Amino acid sequence: MLTDILIIGGGIAGVSAAARLSHLGSVVLAEAESALAWHASGRSAALYEPGYGTGAVTDLTRASGAYLAEANGGVLSPRGLMIVGGAGDDAVFAAEAGAMALAPITLDEARAMVPILSPDRVAMAAYTDAARDIDTDLLIQNFAREARANGARIETGLAVTGIERLAGGWRVVTAQGDMTARILVNAAGAWADGIARMAGVKPLGLQPNRRSMVRIPGPANQDVARWPMIFGAGETWYMKPDAGALIVSPADEHPMDPHDAWADDMVLAEGLARYEEFVTEPVTRLLASWAGLRTFSPDRVLVIGEDPVAKGFYWLAGQGGYGFQTCPAASRHIADLIGGCTPEIGIAATARLSPARFA
């Protein structure tokens, strides 16, 4: 099979890229699993917060806001974000609140929003109403629909087992047959460095890190629907309402090899204990638990662009915890680069995102 652009990876990075690139030529997206968004993209807390991240991450996030709010009717809904800290958390609390432009609020104001916050443990709080929930499933469907409408092929259950560089392109080997493409887009998430090695391209040092979550019942006689997402200062835990229940994470970041991640019971227990320190309602049972891999580049900024040595090999990787909130601008950027357009994100951000920074 011959195509102009072959994308490896069917998470939000790959699917959004397929939508944008389908306007430039023929596109095939190859996803090894039986469904799209199987790994990190399907296990995200999915919040849009313009100040979350650093440097070019926030450039991409802010550039994605209008698309997320408006395209195809929008995928955002009100949520809000609060940070709480205890005695001794002053410095890290101030740094995080400042970075995300959260306004200080009193403990009474914080407890008016979230009544289970402990008056004995919470010493400081800050809040913004700018944070929004992202309907991740709808966003993935919208991008996939756009890609297919332009003739792109989205193939699940299509694992790549070999890659050979050709004159002017790439041959990709799968169990269902070989494919040849002029351009290869590496959107393989935790497996992106492995795909690079397979193609004879120097890896970038991408590191997958496990992030665990648990779903617990909402407190009795409390309507949690309008509660904000809450971070413990230093991102030592977080809580987010979810369909009448609460998602709690220990905000763990444990280096892992690429695999289908699962939650570690001890890590969950430690994280729940940190959460329980700040609330008046104990955790009595778990409804579900899971984990995903958040993959970061060495400088924790996304990598988007053509490899400086392997021409026709494009990186779209290192999304870390920012994949959904950056995907409209990130996918637009990869399309600008491949299409030979002046990048909308600007020259400075283009350099900060380029894989050449690791050469």
N, C-alpha and C positions, 0 to 999 in steps of 0.2 A: 504494500500500500504506500502511495506517495502523497505527502501532504506538505503544505508550506510550513506550518508550525505545529510541533508536537509538544504538549505540556505534560509533564510527569507529576502527578499529585492532584487529588480531587478534594482537598480541603478548600476553605474559603479563598485562599490565595490562588489556587489553580482554577477554580470555577469562575471567580471574578476576572481573572486574566483571559479565560476562554471567551467570556462575553465581550471584552474589549477588543481582543485580537481577532475575533470572528469578523470584524469589519475590515480587516486588512488582507485576508486571504483564507485559504482552507486551514482548518484547525482540527486536531484530534487531541482529546484529553484522555490520558491513561491513568486510571485509579486501580491500585492493586486489590483493594477491598471490595466487598460486594455492594457497597453503597457509598455515596459521597459523604464527606464530613464524618468519617468513621472515627478518627482519632482525636486530635486536639480540638478541631473545629466543632465536633459534636459534644464536647465536654466543657464548654466555656461558660463563665459567669456572664459574659456578654453585656458589658456596660460601655456606653459612650461617655467618656469624660475628657473634655478637650485638654486638660492639663496633665493627664496621666501619661508619664513617659518623659523622655529627655530628648533634646535636640531635634533631629530630623523626624523622630517619632511624633512629636507634637505638631510639627509642620504637616505631616501626612494626616494626622487626626483632624486638625482644624480644616484642612482642605477637603476632608471627606464629609464634613458636617452637613452641608447643603444636600448632597446626594442622599445621605441616609435619612434626612428629614423629608425630602420631597420626591425623589425618583420613585415611580410606580406607586405613588400614594404614600411613600415613606414607611420606615420600619422602626421608628423611635416612639417611645411613650415615656411619660414622666416617671422619674424615680428619685433623684436627689442622692447626695453622698455626704456622709458624716464621718469625721475622724474623732475618735475619743482617746484620751490618754489618762494615765494614772500619775500619781506622785513620782517625780523623777523623770518623766517623759518630756519635759519642757522643750529641750533642744530639738529632738526628732519630730515632735508634734509641730513645732513652729516651722521647721523646714518643709515638712510635707504640706501643711496647710497653706504656706506661702507659695509653694510650687504649683499647687492646684487652685489657687485663688479662692480658698475656703474662708468664710468670714467667721470669726469667733462668735460663739453663742453661749449663753449661760447653761448651767446644768438643768435648771427648771425648763428652759426652752428645749433642751435636748430630750428631757424626759416627757415633755408634752408631745413630742413626735414619736418617741419610742419609750413607752412607760416601763419596760422591763430593765432599763439601764439602772445600774446600782448607784444610789446616791452616796454610798460609802466608798466606792472604788473609783468612779469617774471623777477626775479632778479638772478636766478641761475638754472642750468639745468645739468643733468648727463644722460649718455646713455650707453646701452650695446646692442650688436647685438646678444647676446646669447639666448635671448627669442624667442620662437617659438609658432606659432599657433598650436593647436591640432585639428585634424579632429575628433571630439568626436563621431559623428554618425558612422564613419568608424571603430573607435576603438571598440565601443560597438558591431557592427556587427561582427568584427573579433573574439572577445572573444566568442560571442554567437555561431558563426559557429564552433569554436573549441570545445566548450562544447557539442554541439549536435552531432558533428562527433564522439565523444567518448561515445555517448549514454546518455548524460545528458538530463533530461526533464526540459524544461523551461516553466512554467505555469503562464500565466497572468490571471488577474481577480480571483486570488485565495487568498482571505483574510484569515489570521489566526485568529481564534476566541478563541482558548484555547490551552494550552500546559500542558502536564502532564509528570512528571519525572517518568521513569520506571527503573527497575533494568537493567542496561546496555544500557539505551537508553532513547528515548523521544517519546511520542505520541502527535502529533499535530492535532488539530481539525480544519477543514475547512467546509464550506457549501457544498463542493463537496465530503466530506468524510474525514475519519481519515487517517493519515500517521504516520508510525513509522520509526524512524531513530536512528542509533547508535550515530551519532554526529549531533549537531545542530549548525549552524553558523548564528549568529545574525548580519546581514548586513542591518538592517532596517532603517538606516539614522536617521532622526528626531524622529522616533518611536522606536529606539533601546532600550531605557530605559523601554518603555512600554512593549516591547516583553520580556525583562528580568523579569519584575513584573509578567507577565502572566505565566512565567515559574517558578516562585518562587525563582528567582535569584535576589540578591541585585543590584539595579541600581547603575550606576557610577556617576550620576550627569551630564549627557550629556545635553547641552543647545542648542536648535535650535535658530538661529538668522536670522531675515529677511534681505535679501539683494535685493534691488530694482534696476531695470534697465529700460532705455528708449531708443528707437531707433529714431534717428532724421536724416533728410536729410543731405547728405554731402554738404559742401559749394559749391556754384556755381563756375564753371570753375576751380575746384580743383580735381585732381585725388588722392583720399585718399588711394588707394590700397596699396601703399608702406609706408604709415605713420606708425610709431611705436605706440604701446599702450603707453598711458601717464597716470601717477599717479600724483595727487597733493600731495605735501609733507605732511606726516602724514596720507596718504591714505584718504584724505577728499573727493576725487572724483577720477574717472578715466574715460578715453575715449579709445575706441578701434574701428578701422575701421571694417566694416562689409558689404561686398557685395555692395560697393558704398555708403553706409550710415555710420553713426557713432552710436555706442552704448555708452551711458553715464550712469554712476552710481553714486549716492551720497555716495557709499561705506558705506551705513548704516549697523548697526549691532544692531538691536532691538530684545531683547529676546521675544520669542513667544512660545506658545504651538504648538505641531505638528499639521499642517493642510495644506491644499492646498493654499499656500500663494499667495497674490496679492499685487500689488504696492500701496502705500499710496500717494495720490496726493500731499499732503503738503510736504512729505519727498522728492518726486521727484522735486518739485519746489525749495526747499532749495538746493538740490544737483546741479540742473541745474544752479542756481544762483552762486554757488561756481565755477562751470566750466566756466561760462560766464565771471567771473572776469579775467580769464587768457587767453581769446581768443578775437579776434576782430570781430568774426561773432556771432551775437545774435541768440538764438534759437527762431524760429518763429512758428514751428509746430512740433508735435510729430507723428511718424509713428506707434508706438506701445509701450506698457509698460508691464512689468511683474515683478514678484518677485519669489525668491526661499528661502529655508531655509538652511543655512550653520550651521551644528551642530558640536559643539566643546566639547571636554572633559574639565575637570577643568583646566588642564595645557596646553590646546590647541594643544596637540600632539595626533596623532591617537592612538587608542586602538586596539591592535591585539594580540590575544592569548586566551588560555583556562582560564575560570574563576577559581580563586584560590580555590573556594569552590565547585561549581557545575561542576563536571567532565563531559566531553563530551559537554559542552556548551562553544562555542568559540565566542569571540567578534571580529568584524571587523567593527569598528564604529569610530565616531569622526573625519571624514575626513575634516570637516570645509571647507575651500576654496581650499583644496589641493587634492581632490579626483582623478581627471584625471591625474595630473602630478605625482602622487605616485602609481597609481593602478598596474602597472606591478610588482614593487617590493613588494607592500603590498600583492597582491594576491600570489606571489611566497612565501612570508613569511608565510602566513597562510597554504599554502600547505606543506612547510617544517615542520612546527610545527605538523600538523595533520599526516603527513607521517613519522614522527620520524626522519627526516634528520637534520643534522647540519645546522642551518639557514645561508643562504648566506649573510644576512645583518650583521651578527656578533653578538657576545654575548652581548656587551655593548648596542647596539641598540635594541636588543631583550628585554632586561630589561627595557629600556626606553619606549618601546611600550606595555609592558605587562599590563593587567588589575590588576595584583597583586600590582602595585604601588599605587592603591587606596584602598587597603585592610586595 
